[in-house]
Amino acid sequence: MADEFEHRHGFPPGANGLRPADRDDRATARMLAQASFTPADLVTFYYSIGDVAWADVGNGYFVASAGDVLSQLKEYGAVDVGAEQKARGLVIGSNGGGQSYVAGPGGAVYRTRTASLDEPELDRVADDLGSFWSCWSKS
């Protein structure tokens, strides 16, 4: 994904990477699992992956750590998603350009249209987390 980056931007790509989950990540994933709207696939993901940073792919792609997701939840609460905004979701990452990714309780992933999470306008970008990860790998 970063092959054309230097040609386009005039400087080499930075460090892109995936950090494996550690004991703290797995403990935090168990805490996230206590929220009734946390998709089971997200908990499974956080048992293996600590976080992902692809800073130099487009704006960037960032999957927050389980700790960051839990902190966001504690500080700001869940994000309203779904029909008539009655379902609750978790902010799981961003594109580095101000848009956030939100995982709904059924596993669908949404992207905000703006940087605000107060009254977000969301577009469904994937039906489940597996499809979401697949989209990134093709970016």
Disulfide bonds with the S-S distance in Angstrom:
none
